[in-house]
Amino acid sequence: MRLPSLRSLASALLLATVASPAFAATTHAPQQQVPGVYHQQIGQLQVTALFDGTVALGRQALVDIEPGAVTRLLDHRYVPEDSKGLQTAVNAYLVQRGDHLTLVDTGTAQCFGPGLGQVLSNLRAAGYAPSEVDDVLLTHAHPDHMCGLLDAQGKAAFPNATVWLSKADAAYWLDPASEAGAPQPLRFAFALARTAVAPYIAAGTLRRFAPGEALPAGITALDSQGHTPGHVSYLLDAGASQQLLVWGDIVHFHAVQFARPDASYEADSDRSAAIASRRRMMAAATEKGWWVAGAHLPFPGLGHVRRDGDAFGWVPGEFAPLPATP
């Protein structure tokens, strides 16, 4: 994410309040949407998408693409947009395999103000307790993915979980020397990253890994660096020849970057690497028929990728009931 913009934009977002027409003169409590929870059965996995909220990203943050092309691609795509930018979801994913619970990314928690930070409450609304989570996999160390490691009191939100973070992102984001050499607008994120993992480091439950090294059973980390130095995507084996790719921040602007995967996001740490990772992940998902879960795809962010000439398209998953339990 473009971290400074994300912080300022997210702090301005408020949950909508709607007054009943029948009682226009009466003050009503803010109305809430239904819980941001969606379940999808994928082979042996029950995947629960958890909505954290939305943030506005300005179309001007798309670079290496002419503005006219952005306008044409956004035309008739009906992505909600206001003066602050395009509505962009923030999602996390809880994956249940038997009795084992794995959470991929954790949302923003208290880092970005109202309208975000809903992962923990939606996890509970889905019928799970945070203490039941066995593993937390972080795609990268940006605050909208790891601030949710902490609860409202600043304590470990997942006290019984092992937290997994790539060695490359840990080396960069947890090192004060990196902070000193980073661009000024990014520096606030380093302290947030160190604070988020502190209780897990103290408990000895933070695991640093490189792609290819052992992770919990049935999970493989794929190198998708570019958005951050150590960004990874996770491929989960669902059995019956099905797999789920939880790809993190491969896409921020879905209405543009599937059709133009060469369109960069200005906050990517290495734009060329991010483009290469996007093309590689999209091509693999298309060729192998993987399910895909995206942190910034419209909630629930579950579906497939299809070929569209030399580019790609997003195919949202169809709503489906869960299998009957015995």
Salt bridges, closest charged atoms under 4 A:
GLU66 OE2 - ARG260 NH1 3.86
ASP75 OD2 - HIS76 ND1 3.34
GLU81 OE1 - ARG59 NH2 2.69
ASP105 OD2 - HIS145 ND1 2.86
ASP134 OD2 - HIS100 ND1 3.76
ASP135 OD2 - HIS100 NE2 2.67
ASP144 OD2 - HIS145 NE2 3.27
ASP144 OD2 - HIS296 NE2 3.38
GLU179 OE1 - ARG194 NH2 2.91
GLU213 OE2 - LYS167 NZ 3.09
ASP249 OD2 - HIS140 NE2 3.23
ASP249 OD1 - HIS145 NE2 2.94
ASP249 OD2 - HIS227 NE2 3.11
ASP249 OD2 - HIS252 NE2 3.23
ASP249 OD1 - HIS296 NE2 2.96
ASP262 OD1 - ARG260 NE 2.93
GLU266 OE2 - ARG2 NE 2.83
ASP268 OD1 - HIS227 ND1 2.75
GLU287 OE2 - ARG307 NH2 3.99
ASP308 OD2 - ARG306 NH1 3.63
